[in-house]
Amino acid sequence: MESIVLKQIVSLALGVHLEDFFEDLQIWRSALKNYWSLLTTLIFSDHPKRPGDEDPLPPYNMLRNVMDLNAHFGGLNAAFLEAKKSLWVMNVVPARSSNTLPVILDRGFAGVLHDW
């Protein structure tokens, strides 16, 4: 069911191919694993975490807000949700690139179109 809805959402966005959409998500899934492992010592500075341990509940998680300055399809936001990371993502779509903001908003994510 979800893939049918995603196909409809993606096909409505001008110039968006389904392969690009899923490739973006795969890239962010992989990147998130790397970023999270690198930032673990900073994120959980008040609550040391050993590799493989579950993330502690707030207030120990020091990372609350993330801004994706080139959000594309909101893949970083989706990767955080899939990984069950508790934080808020602001998806920013550059005004000079393809307007993929409708895809981000249709996914239920927060986002803006902005010209830096």
All heavy atoms as an XYZ file, in Angstrom:
930
protein
N       0.824     -1.198      0.000
C       0.000      0.000      0.000
C       0.864      1.256      0.000
O       0.629      2.171     -0.765
C      -0.929     -0.042      1.216
C      -1.715      1.215      1.466
S      -3.087      1.323      0.334
C      -3.874      2.779      0.913
N       1.875      1.292      0.890
C       2.705      2.480      0.990
C       3.431      2.768     -0.315
O       3.542      3.908     -0.728
C       3.708      2.334      2.126
C       4.528      3.585      2.351
C       5.490      3.448      3.501
O       5.675      2.343      4.006
O       6.066      4.478      3.867
N       3.932      1.732     -0.981
C       4.664      1.955     -2.227
C       3.761      2.522     -3.319
O       4.206      3.315     -4.138
C       5.328      0.664     -2.699
O       4.363     -0.308     -3.002
N       2.489      2.157     -3.330
C       1.544      2.705     -4.305
C       1.361      4.195     -4.052
O       1.385      5.008     -4.974
C       0.188      1.970     -4.245
C       0.362      0.521     -4.693
C      -0.856      2.688     -5.082
C      -0.857     -0.339     -4.455
N       1.203      4.565     -2.779
C       1.038      5.972     -2.418
C       2.300      6.745     -2.770
O       2.230      7.841     -3.321
C       0.704      6.120     -0.913
C       0.707      7.574     -0.493
C      -0.630      5.468     -0.605
N       3.474      6.187     -2.475
C       4.726      6.851     -2.804
C       4.861      7.062     -4.308
O       5.302      8.117     -4.749
C       5.924      6.053     -2.294
C       6.190      6.119     -0.797
C       7.332      5.203     -0.431
C       6.483      7.538     -0.365
N       4.484      6.069     -5.103
C       4.552      6.210     -6.560
C       3.676      7.362     -7.030
O       4.054      8.121     -7.909
C       4.133      4.913     -7.246
C       5.173      3.820     -7.152
C       4.695      2.563     -7.820
C       5.701      1.439     -7.642
N       5.259      0.178     -8.199
N       2.481      7.486     -6.432
C       1.583      8.569     -6.813
C       2.155      9.918     -6.412
O       2.128     10.873     -7.182
C       0.214      8.369     -6.166
C      -0.537      7.196     -6.736
C      -1.820      6.906     -5.973
O      -2.021      7.391     -4.870
N      -2.671      6.091     -6.564
N       2.712      9.999     -5.187
C       3.289     11.255     -4.709
C       4.461     11.655     -5.591
O       4.568     12.792     -6.037
C       3.739     11.123     -3.238
C       2.522     11.007     -2.325
C       4.606     12.306     -2.821
C       2.876     10.654     -0.900
N       5.360     10.706     -5.825
C       6.562     10.989     -6.601
C       6.220     11.333     -8.042
O       6.811     12.229     -8.635
C       7.552      9.803     -6.523
C       8.710      9.995     -7.459
C       8.053      9.648     -5.102
N       5.248     10.655     -8.623
C       4.899     10.926    -10.014
C       4.264     12.299    -10.190
O       4.314     12.875    -11.267
C       3.962      9.840    -10.551
O       2.707      9.892     -9.903
N       3.677     12.846     -9.120
C       3.081     14.178     -9.198
C       4.127     15.288     -9.198
O       3.892     16.370     -9.706
C       2.116     14.388     -8.028
C       0.841     13.553     -8.058
C       0.030     13.782     -6.791
C       0.011     13.846     -9.289
N       5.275     15.025     -8.611
C       6.334     16.042     -8.580
C       7.012     16.107     -9.942
O       7.366     15.097    -10.522
C       7.347     15.708     -7.495
N       7.198     17.294    -10.438
C       7.754     17.500    -11.770
C       9.200     17.018    -11.848
O      10.035     17.403    -11.059
C       7.677     18.986    -12.127
C       8.100     19.379    -13.533
C       7.227     18.675    -14.560
C       7.994     20.875    -13.696
N       9.487     16.156    -12.790
C      10.852     15.697    -13.021
C      11.397     14.732    -11.998
O      12.603     14.549    -11.906
N      10.553     14.114    -11.207
C      11.020     13.193    -10.169
C      10.797     11.761    -10.633
O       9.704     11.387    -11.028
C      10.274     13.436     -8.836
C      10.680     12.419     -7.801
C      10.522     14.839     -8.341
N      11.858     10.974    -10.581
C      11.773      9.571    -10.941
C      11.779      8.721     -9.679
O      12.479      9.037     -8.716
C      12.943      9.164    -11.842
C      12.995      9.928    -13.121
N      12.135      9.693    -14.160
C      13.783     10.948    -13.518
C      12.391     10.527    -15.145
N      13.387     11.305    -14.781
N      11.009      7.660     -9.681
C      10.899      6.802     -8.509
C      12.259      6.246     -8.086
O      12.548      6.146     -6.895
C       9.921      5.659     -8.805
C       9.458      4.842     -7.614
C       8.777      5.727     -6.588
C       8.520      3.747     -8.054
N      13.112      5.932     -9.054
C      14.442      5.400     -8.735
C      15.260      6.428     -7.950
O      15.961      6.080     -7.001
C      15.199      5.003    -10.011
C      14.554      3.886    -10.794
C      13.408      4.373    -11.684
O      13.363      5.574    -12.061
O      12.532      3.547    -11.991
N      15.162      7.714     -8.341
C      15.880      8.779     -7.636
C      15.376      8.914     -6.205
O      16.158      9.132     -5.275
C      15.714     10.115     -8.355
C      16.342     10.120     -9.730
O      17.266      9.311     -9.968
O      15.903     10.927    -10.570
N      14.084      8.783     -6.036
C      13.463      8.894     -4.718
C      14.011      7.827     -3.771
O      14.450      8.121     -2.662
C      11.940      8.760     -4.879
C      11.178      8.843     -3.593
C      10.851     10.079     -3.056
C      10.774      7.702     -2.932
C      10.136     10.169     -1.880
C      10.061      7.776     -1.759
C       9.733      9.017     -1.231
N      14.004      6.572     -4.205
C      14.475      5.485     -3.350
C      15.995      5.498     -3.190
O      16.515      5.108     -2.150
C      13.980      4.135     -3.863
C      12.522      3.929     -3.590
C      11.611      3.897     -4.629
C      12.051      3.803     -2.299
C      10.257      3.727     -4.384
C      10.706      3.635     -2.037
C       9.803      3.608     -3.079
N      16.716      5.964     -4.200
C      18.170      6.087     -4.083
C      18.531      7.121     -3.009
O      19.441      6.909     -2.210
C      18.779      6.494     -5.423
C      20.284      6.623     -5.383
C      20.864      7.062     -6.724
O      20.139      7.054     -7.738
O      22.048      7.421     -6.738
N      17.793      8.225     -2.968
C      18.002      9.257     -1.956
C      17.820      8.677     -0.551
O      18.628      8.921      0.348
C      17.032     10.417     -2.195
C      17.203     11.553     -1.206
O      18.308     12.128     -1.151
O      16.240     11.870     -0.485
N      16.786      7.886     -0.369
C      16.535      7.263      0.942
C      17.653      6.296      1.314
O      18.124      6.289      2.454
C      15.186      6.556      0.942
C      14.789      5.871      2.248
C      14.793      6.859      3.411
C      13.424      5.215      2.108
N      18.110      5.500      0.369
C      19.191      4.543      0.643
C      20.476      5.263      1.036
O      21.185      4.834      1.952
C      19.459      3.659     -0.578
C      18.456      2.551     -0.769
C      18.422      1.628      0.438
O      17.437      1.595      1.160
N      19.480      0.895      0.671
N      20.784      6.341      0.352
C      21.982      7.119      0.666
C      21.905      7.636      2.102
O      22.872      7.545      2.866
C      22.154      8.283     -0.331
C      22.556      7.735     -1.701
C      23.165      9.307      0.178
C      22.483      8.752     -2.816
N      20.750      8.166      2.481
C      20.608      8.725      3.822
C      20.578      7.658      4.902
O      21.031      7.896      6.020
C      19.386      9.643      3.903
C      19.712     10.980      3.342
C      19.185     11.549      2.216
C      20.670     11.915      3.852
N      19.765     12.772      2.003
C      20.674     13.022      2.995
C      21.527     11.918      4.943
C      21.496     14.127      3.202
C      22.341     13.015      5.145
C      22.315     14.095      4.289
N      20.048      6.490      4.608
C      20.088      5.393      5.588
C      21.535      5.066      5.940
O      21.889      4.914      7.106
C      19.405      4.145      5.033
C      17.914      4.192      5.038
C      17.350      2.943      4.396
N      15.906      2.953      4.371
C      15.175      2.290      3.498
N      15.758      1.547      2.574
N      13.875      2.353      3.547
N      22.362      4.946      4.920
C      23.771      4.626      5.116
C      24.500      5.773      5.817
O      25.271      5.553      6.757
C      24.421      4.337      3.763
O      25.790      4.153      3.897
N      24.266      6.996      5.369
C      24.933      8.157      5.960
C      24.541      8.332      7.422
O      25.390      8.667      8.257
C      24.586      9.415      5.164
N      23.286      8.091      7.735
C      22.829      8.254      9.113
C      23.565      7.302     10.062
O      23.961      7.696     11.156
C      21.317      8.038      9.225
C      20.749      8.164     10.633
C      20.974      9.566     11.189
C      19.270      7.822     10.636
N      23.770      6.074      9.638
C      24.524      5.125     10.472
C      25.925      5.659     10.753
O      26.400      5.612     11.892
C      24.617      3.761      9.797
C      23.326      3.003      9.789
C      23.484      1.676      9.076
C      22.154      0.980      8.953
N      22.238     -0.258      8.189
N      26.572      6.178      9.738
C      27.920      6.728      9.909
C      27.907      7.976     10.789
O      28.712      8.092     11.712
C      28.552      7.057      8.561
C      28.837      5.827      7.747
O      29.087      4.756      8.284
N      28.785      5.965      6.441
N      27.010      8.918     10.511
C      26.942     10.152     11.290
C      26.639      9.854     12.753
O      27.246     10.420     13.645
C      25.879     11.105     10.738
C      26.170     11.676      9.383
C      25.151     12.111      8.568
C      27.466     11.796      8.902
C      25.395     12.646      7.313
C      27.726     12.325      7.648
C      26.685     12.749      6.870
O      26.942     13.275      5.637
N      25.678      8.978     12.974
C      25.254      8.688     14.344
C      26.401      8.070     15.144
O      26.610      8.419     16.298
C      24.039      7.776     14.345
C      23.256      7.892     15.613
C      23.280      7.034     16.666
C      22.348      8.937     15.975
N      22.441      7.485     17.654
C      21.857      8.641     17.254
C      21.902     10.083     15.336
C      20.941      9.452     17.916
C      20.992     10.887     16.002
C      20.521     10.574     17.262
N      27.164      7.175     14.522
C      28.279      6.559     15.248
C      29.372      7.582     15.537
O      30.007      7.543     16.593
C      28.841      5.369     14.472
O      29.446      5.793     13.276
N      29.606      8.533     14.629
C      30.612      9.562     14.861
C      30.181     10.565     15.934
O      31.006     11.071     16.693
C      30.905     10.316     13.563
C      31.616      9.524     12.469
C      31.659     10.336     11.178
C      33.018      9.148     12.908
N      28.893     10.862     15.980
C      28.394     11.871     16.912
C      27.980     11.313     18.274
O      27.645     12.081     19.173
C      27.191     12.598     16.294
C      27.486     13.450     15.077
C      26.187     13.954     14.459
C      28.378     14.618     15.455
N      27.995     10.003     18.427
C      27.496      9.384     19.653
C      28.116      9.988     20.907
O      27.413     10.277     21.866
C      27.725      7.867     19.624
O      26.946      7.327     18.568
C      27.301      7.216     20.915
N      29.415     10.180     20.915
C      30.050     10.717     22.119
C      29.615     12.139     22.418
O      29.539     12.539     23.576
C      31.588     10.672     21.992
O      31.976     11.388     20.825
C      32.081      9.243     21.906
N      29.308     12.918     21.386
C      28.835     14.283     21.604
C      27.350     14.323     21.966
O      26.938     15.082     22.835
C      29.064     15.130     20.344
C      30.508     15.309     19.915
C      30.562     16.012     18.577
C      31.280     16.072     20.959
N      26.566     13.513     21.293
C      25.120     13.509     21.505
C      24.789     13.056     22.921
O      23.933     13.617     23.585
C      24.418     12.588     20.486
C      24.606     13.137     19.082
C      22.946     12.453     20.815
C      24.185     12.170     17.998
N      25.472     12.038     23.388
C      25.173     11.464     24.694
C      26.262     11.811     25.709
O      26.707     10.980     26.476
C      25.022      9.943     24.582
C      23.938      9.555     23.616
C      24.256      9.069     22.370
C      22.610      9.710     23.942
C      23.263      8.725     21.470
C      21.609      9.374     23.049
C      21.935      8.880     21.816
N      26.685     13.078     25.709
C      27.788     13.491     26.568
C      27.472     13.318     28.050
O      28.375     13.092     28.849
C      28.172     14.938     26.276
O      27.065     15.786     26.482
N      26.207     13.437     28.437
C      25.831     13.261     29.837
C      25.498     11.820     30.170
O      25.220     11.492     31.313
C      24.616     14.127     30.182
C      24.952     15.607     30.162
O      26.157     15.922     30.284
O      24.044     16.416     30.037
N      25.481     10.974     29.184
C      25.098      9.577     29.398
C      25.938      8.716     28.469
O      25.563      8.477     27.330
C      23.612      9.396     29.084
C      23.083      8.047     29.448
N      23.289      6.937     28.679
C      22.366      7.643     30.519
C      22.711      5.891     29.232
N      22.147      6.302     30.354
N      27.112      8.257     28.943
C      27.987      7.472     28.061
C      27.259      6.267     27.472
O      26.477      5.615     28.150
C      29.113      7.025     28.993
C      29.032      7.923     30.167
C      27.615      8.384     30.286
N      27.537      6.010     26.237
C      26.870      4.915     25.529
C      27.922      3.998     24.935
O      28.879      4.443     24.328
C      25.998      5.497     24.415
C      25.271      4.454     23.625
C      24.502      5.100     22.489
C      23.983      4.026     21.563
N      23.518      4.535     20.321
N      27.717      2.724     25.122
C      28.606      1.740     24.523
C      28.031      1.300     23.182
O      26.810      1.272     23.019
C      28.750      0.538     25.446
C      29.436      0.883     26.742
C      29.681     -0.358     27.574
N      30.373      0.020     28.776
C      29.907     -0.196     29.991
N      28.766     -0.800     30.176
N      30.609      0.186     31.040
N      28.892      0.946     22.230
C      28.380      0.474     20.932
C      27.401     -0.684     21.118
O      27.651     -1.598     21.887
C      29.642      0.018     20.201
C      30.750      0.797     20.835
C      30.351      0.969     22.283
N      26.283     -0.592     20.447
C      25.263     -1.638     20.525
C      24.191     -1.367     21.563
O      23.137     -1.978     21.545
N      24.438     -0.431     22.504
C      23.423     -0.083     23.495
C      22.305      0.706     22.830
O      22.515      1.403     21.841
C      24.010      0.768     24.623
C      24.916     -0.016     25.551
O      24.948     -1.261     25.421
O      25.589      0.606     26.392
N      21.121      0.629     23.424
C      19.999      1.428     22.933
C      20.223      2.895     23.306
O      20.884      3.201     24.298
C      18.682      0.938     23.549
C      18.258     -0.430     23.065
C      17.935     -0.451     21.582
O      17.291      0.490     21.088
O      18.356     -1.410     20.910
N      19.642      3.793     22.526
C      19.753      5.216     22.847
C      18.972      5.499     24.121
O      17.847      5.031     24.281
C      19.160      6.066     21.720
C      19.950      5.940     20.436
O      21.116      5.511     20.498
O      19.396      6.279     19.378
N      19.541      6.294     25.024
C      18.797      6.645     26.234
C      17.653      7.589     25.891
O      17.692      8.292     24.883
C      19.840      7.337     27.104
C      20.895      7.781     26.177
C      20.873      6.843     25.004
N      16.651      7.603     26.739
C      15.519      8.496     26.537
C      15.911      9.924     26.900
O      16.837     10.135     27.678
C      14.342      8.048     27.404
C      13.764      6.669     27.046
C      12.726      6.262     28.072
C      13.180      6.683     25.659
N      15.202     10.924     26.359
C      15.470     12.292     26.790
C      15.304     12.372     28.299
O      14.540     11.598     28.854
C      14.398     13.107     26.070
C      14.038     12.266     24.896
C      14.214     10.847     25.342
N      16.021     13.217     28.986
C      16.750     14.383     28.536
C      18.193     14.105     28.135
O      18.951     15.044     27.911
C      16.711     15.307     29.750
C      16.758     14.379     30.891
C      15.969     13.162     30.445
N      18.610     12.859     28.052
C      20.012     12.553     27.787
C      20.422     12.782     26.342
O      21.576     13.021     26.071
C      20.323     11.111     28.187
C      20.093     10.882     29.648
C      19.058     10.078     30.083
C      20.904     11.493     30.584
C      18.849      9.879     31.429
C      20.709     11.298     31.934
C      19.677     10.495     32.346
O      19.465     10.296     33.674
N      19.503     12.689     25.430
C      19.827     12.910     24.024
C      19.997     14.408     23.796
O      19.056     15.169     23.863
C      18.702     12.366     23.143
C      19.027     12.446     21.675
O      19.946     13.141     21.278
N      18.275     11.744     20.869
N      21.226     14.832     23.507
C      21.521     16.254     23.363
C      21.231     16.789     21.958
O      21.284     17.977     21.733
C      22.986     16.528     23.703
C      23.306     16.235     25.123
S      22.266     17.283     26.139
C      22.584     16.636     27.734
N      20.959     15.915     21.011
C      20.649     16.336     19.649
C      19.139     16.386     19.500
O      18.467     15.369     19.602
C      21.260     15.352     18.647
C      21.152     15.701     17.182
C      21.922     16.984     16.895
C      21.697     14.580     16.330
N      18.589     17.580     19.278
C      17.136     17.746     19.212
C      16.647     18.168     17.825
O      15.598     17.754     17.386
C      16.687     18.804     20.211
C      17.026     18.514     21.627
C      15.902     17.731     22.281
N      16.096     17.686     23.713
C      16.665     16.682     24.350
N      17.098     15.654     23.695
N      16.795     16.701     25.653
N      17.400     19.056     17.186
C      16.964     19.650     15.924
C      18.045     19.501     14.863
O      19.222     19.690     15.152
C      16.666     21.142     16.099
C      15.656     21.391     17.183
O      14.614     20.760     17.227
N      15.964     22.302     18.077
N      17.608     19.178     13.653
C      18.526     19.047     12.526
C      17.930     19.825     11.358
O      16.716     19.793     11.137
C      18.708     17.561     12.123
C      19.517     17.436     10.856
C      19.338     16.779     13.253
N      18.789     20.521     10.623
C      18.335     21.225      9.430
C      19.044     20.622      8.224
O      20.269     20.620      8.153
C      18.645     22.717      9.525
C      18.083     23.504      8.360
S      18.359     25.279      8.486
C      17.141     25.704      9.706
N      18.268     20.065      7.317
C      18.795     19.514      6.070
C      18.703     20.632      5.025
O      17.614     20.948      4.553
C      17.989     18.291      5.657
C      18.545     17.590      4.437
O      19.490     18.125      3.821
O      18.038     16.505      4.108
N      19.839     21.223      4.697
C      19.847     22.407      3.835
C      19.692     22.104      2.352
O      19.577     23.031      1.546
C      21.132     23.201      4.070
C      21.288     23.734      5.492
C      22.626     24.438      5.652
C      20.146     24.663      5.849
N      19.700     20.838      1.986
C      19.459     20.431      0.601
C      18.614     19.166      0.648
O      19.061     18.083      0.291
C      20.784     20.208     -0.132
C      20.594     20.058     -1.614
O      19.522     20.344     -2.147
N      21.617     19.599     -2.294
N      17.386     19.321      1.116
C      16.547     18.192      1.507
C      16.173     17.245      0.368
O      15.911     16.079      0.611
C      15.288     18.691      2.193
N      16.120     17.733     -0.834
C      15.751     16.905     -1.987
C      14.377     16.267     -1.771
O      13.379     16.904     -2.044
C      16.848     15.882     -2.269
C      16.927     15.452     -3.694
N      16.929     16.339     -4.741
C      17.001     14.222     -4.241
C      16.989     15.678     -5.873
N      17.041     14.394     -5.602
N      14.296     15.024     -1.266
C      13.002     14.357     -1.043
C      12.708     14.111      0.438
O      11.772     13.407      0.769
C      12.952     13.008     -1.763
C      13.184     13.096     -3.242
C      14.257     12.452     -3.818
C      12.339     13.823     -4.057
C      14.494     12.520     -5.184
C      12.561     13.908     -5.423
C      13.640     13.255     -5.984
N      13.544     14.632      1.331
C      13.346     14.384      2.760
C      13.906     13.049      3.209
O      13.461     12.490      4.205
N      14.897     12.540      2.500
C      15.481     11.235      2.819
C      16.128     11.179      4.184
O      16.033     10.156      4.876
N      16.778     12.268      4.617
C      17.389     12.288      5.947
C      16.309     12.172      7.013
O      16.440     11.402      7.965
C      18.200     13.565      6.148
C      18.813     13.760      7.535
C      19.779     12.627      7.871
C      19.502     15.103      7.629
N      15.227     12.910      6.842
C      14.100     12.863      7.776
C      13.536     11.447      7.862
O      13.307     10.915      8.951
C      13.024     13.835      7.308
C      12.065     14.264      8.391
O      11.550     15.366      8.344
N      11.807     13.439      9.371
N      13.341     10.811      6.726
C      12.809      9.440      6.693
C      13.776      8.457      7.353
O      13.340      7.556      8.071
C      12.535      9.028      5.248
N      15.077      8.649      7.130
C      16.072      7.758      7.734
C      16.060      7.880      9.255
O      16.170      6.869      9.962
C      17.462      8.068      7.184
N      15.917      9.107      9.778
C      15.814      9.289     11.224
C      14.587      8.579     11.779
O      14.647      7.933     12.823
C      15.747     10.778     11.588
C      17.075     11.444     11.740
C      17.419     12.525     10.947
C      17.990     11.005     12.686
C      18.642     13.156     11.084
C      19.217     11.630     12.831
C      19.548     12.710     12.031
N      13.468      8.692     11.080
C      12.239      8.027     11.546
C      12.390      6.516     11.540
O      11.989      5.839     12.498
C      11.050      8.431     10.674
C      10.498      9.825     10.907
C       9.412     10.125      9.885
C       9.953      9.963     12.310
N      12.947      5.965     10.465
C      13.145      4.513     10.380
C      14.071      3.998     11.469
O      13.891      2.895     11.971
C      13.709      4.129      9.014
C      12.707      4.189      7.900
C      13.307      3.764      6.573
O      14.513      3.433      6.522
O      12.567      3.772      5.583
N      15.072      4.819     11.823
C      16.031      4.421     12.850
C      15.505      4.711     14.261
O      16.209      4.476     15.233
C      17.357      5.138     12.628
N      14.284      5.239     14.340
C      13.644      5.564     15.606
C      14.466      6.548     16.442
O      14.580      6.403     17.653
C      13.337      4.288     16.401
C      12.333      3.390     15.711
C      11.988      2.190     16.555
C      10.850      1.431     16.032
N      10.792      0.668     14.974
N      15.039      7.530     15.751
C      15.784      8.592     16.417
C      14.815      9.727     16.724
O      14.092     10.193     15.852
C      16.935      9.116     15.550
C      17.908      8.047     15.100
C      18.603      7.390     16.263
C      19.594      6.352     15.786
N      20.067      5.479     16.840
N      14.801     10.151     17.959
C      13.848     11.149     18.416
C      14.421     12.552     18.252
O      15.125     13.056     19.125
C      13.508     10.885     19.887
O      12.628     11.867     20.359
N      14.143     13.175     17.107
C      14.536     14.548     16.878
C      13.685     15.148     15.778
O      12.921     14.464     15.116
C      16.030     14.671     16.558
C      16.613     13.806     15.452
C      16.505     14.480     14.121
C      18.053     13.515     15.777
N      13.811     16.453     15.602
C      12.999     17.190     14.646
C      13.882     17.624     13.491
O      14.997     18.106     13.705
C      12.408     18.397     15.374
C      11.542     19.277     14.555
C      10.213     19.109     14.292
C      11.934     20.471     13.885
N       9.763     20.138     13.505
C      10.804     20.989     13.243
C      13.134     21.155     13.761
C      10.825     22.146     12.503
C      13.172     22.317     13.010
C      12.019     22.805     12.393
N      13.397     17.473     12.264
C      14.166     17.847     11.073
C      13.413     18.930     10.293
O      12.229     18.780     10.000
C      14.405     16.627     10.141
C      15.162     17.043      8.889
C      15.134     15.521     10.874
N      14.130     20.013      9.977
C      13.593     21.031      9.071
C      14.220     20.777      7.715
O      15.432     20.865      7.542
C      13.932     22.445      9.539
C      13.558     23.511      8.509
S      11.851     23.459      7.917
C      11.031     24.372      9.178
N      13.390     20.417      6.754
C      13.839     20.141      5.387
C      13.787     21.424      4.578
O      12.728     22.029      4.432
C      12.932     19.095      4.746
C      13.001     17.773      5.469
O      13.983     17.070      5.358
N      11.960     17.446      6.227
N      14.940     21.850      4.056
C      15.024     23.075      3.259
C      15.328     22.686      1.818
O      16.317     22.015      1.542
C      16.121     24.018      3.790
C      16.203     25.276      2.939
C      15.872     24.364      5.250
N      14.464     23.116      0.915
C      14.668     22.884     -0.515
C      15.157     24.201     -1.117
O      14.457     25.214     -1.023
C      13.357     22.432     -1.202
C      13.561     22.290     -2.697
C      12.846     21.145     -0.592
N      16.356     24.217     -1.694
C      16.852     25.453     -2.311
C      15.941     25.903     -3.451
O      15.515     25.092     -4.281
C      18.232     25.060     -2.847
C      18.625     23.856     -2.049
C      17.339     23.137     -1.748
N      15.653     27.191     -3.487
C      14.746     27.738     -4.503
C      15.302     27.583     -5.913
O      14.549     27.541     -6.878
C      14.458     29.205     -4.202
N      16.617     27.491     -6.048
C      17.236     27.391     -7.371
C      17.333     25.960     -7.888
O      17.840     25.725     -8.968
C      18.622     28.016     -7.337
C      18.547     29.495     -7.060
C      19.893     30.122     -7.016
N      19.730     31.529     -6.639
C      20.703     32.375     -6.578
N      21.927     32.003     -6.862
N      20.475     33.617     -6.227
N      16.865     24.996     -7.114
C      16.876     23.606     -7.573
C      15.449     23.190     -7.923
O      14.524     23.987     -7.846
C      17.459     22.689     -6.485
O      16.589     22.638     -5.380
N      15.277     21.928     -8.272
C      13.934     21.416     -8.570
C      13.068     21.529     -7.319
O      13.516     21.213     -6.217
C      14.004     19.949     -8.988
O      14.772     19.816    -10.152
N      11.851     21.970     -7.498
C      10.952     22.135     -6.353
C      10.379     20.781     -5.944
O       9.375     20.332     -6.485
C       9.830     23.115     -6.674
C       8.938     23.363     -5.477
O       9.185     22.874     -4.382
N       7.884     24.119     -5.683
N      11.025     20.149     -4.990
C      10.562     18.860     -4.474
C       9.831     19.035     -3.143
O       9.510     18.048     -2.485
C      11.740     17.886     -4.289
O      12.702     18.480     -3.408
C      12.380     17.555     -5.629
N       9.549     20.271     -2.764
C       8.852     20.538     -1.507
C       7.500     19.824     -1.419
O       7.163     19.296     -0.354
C       8.696     22.041     -1.285
C       8.116     22.453      0.066
C       8.982     21.952      1.219
C       7.961     23.966      0.133
N       6.709     19.746     -2.498
C       5.443     19.007     -2.392
C       5.640     17.544     -1.974
O       4.820     16.994     -1.232
C       4.851     19.104     -3.803
C       5.427     20.350     -4.370
C       6.824     20.421     -3.803
N       6.713     16.905     -2.421
C       6.987     15.519     -2.032
C       7.268     15.458     -0.537
O       6.742     14.592      0.176
C       8.180     14.935     -2.824
C       8.528     13.546     -2.325
C       7.878     14.915     -4.312
N       8.069     16.383     -0.034
C       8.407     16.418      1.387
C       7.166     16.645      2.232
O       6.923     15.944      3.223
C       9.469     17.510      1.654
C      10.796     17.095      1.030
C       9.626     17.783      3.148
C      11.844     18.176      1.006
N       6.355     17.610      1.842
C       5.149     17.923      2.598
C       4.136     16.783      2.542
O       3.478     16.476      3.548
C       4.528     19.229      2.101
C       5.405     20.472      2.267
C       4.713     21.692      1.659
C       5.767     20.715      3.719
N       4.012     16.130      1.392
C       3.092     15.000      1.267
C       3.518     13.814      2.119
O       2.696     12.981      2.476
C       2.954     14.566     -0.194
C       2.091     15.505     -1.011
O       1.349     16.314     -0.395
O       2.150     15.449     -2.241
N       4.797     13.742      2.440
C       5.290     12.682      3.324
C       5.023     13.000      4.793
O       5.301     12.194      5.673
C       6.791     12.469      3.107
C       7.116     11.958      1.719
C       8.593     11.806      1.518
N       9.044     10.540      2.096
C      10.300     10.145      2.103
N      11.246     10.906      1.592
N      10.625      8.987      2.631
N       4.498     14.201      5.057
C       4.189     14.594      6.430
C       5.355     15.241      7.151
O       5.333     15.367      8.374
N       6.375     15.676      6.415
C       7.551     16.294      7.010
C       7.438     17.809      6.936
O       6.800     18.349      6.043
C       8.829     15.855      6.283
C       9.077     14.377      6.278
C       9.777     13.795      5.240
C       8.613     13.551      7.289
C      10.026     12.431      5.206
C       8.860     12.185      7.276
C       9.559     11.627      6.235
N       8.129     18.488      7.857
C       8.200     19.948      7.821
C       9.212     20.359      6.772
O      10.251     19.714      6.615
C       8.618     20.480      9.191
N       8.910     21.427      6.036
C       9.850     21.862      5.022
C       9.540     23.251      4.501
O       8.424     23.743      4.652
N      10.566     23.870      3.929
C      10.430     25.203      3.345
C      11.210     25.268      2.048
O      12.159     24.516      1.839
C      10.930     26.319      4.299
C      10.106     26.400      5.545
C      12.397     26.149      4.616
N      10.809     26.194      1.200
C      11.539     26.517     -0.027
C      12.278     27.815      0.288
O      11.670     28.797      0.736
C      10.552     26.710     -1.169
C      11.104     26.885     -2.565
C      11.841     25.626     -3.000
C       9.984     27.195     -3.537
N      13.595     27.822      0.134
C      14.369     28.989      0.561
C      15.515     29.261     -0.403
O      16.113     28.342     -0.943
C      14.926     28.735      1.966
C      15.581     29.933      2.577
N      14.884     31.066      2.912
C      16.866     30.165      2.903
C      15.714     31.947      3.437
N      16.941     31.422      3.431
N      15.801     30.537     -0.600
C      16.918     30.945     -1.446
C      18.008     31.535     -0.565
O      17.852     32.601      0.010
C      16.438     31.984     -2.463
C      17.522     32.315     -3.484
O      18.567     31.648     -3.483
O      17.307     33.243     -4.267
N      19.101     30.831     -0.448
C      20.206     31.279      0.399
C      20.932     32.386     -0.291
O      21.735     33.060      0.173
C      21.157     30.119      0.704
C      20.469     29.038      1.437
C      20.033     27.848      0.928
C      20.080     29.038      2.810
N      19.405     27.105      1.897
C      19.426     27.808      3.067
C      20.216     29.928      3.847
C      18.911     27.476      4.311
C      19.706     29.578      5.078
C      19.061     28.372      5.311
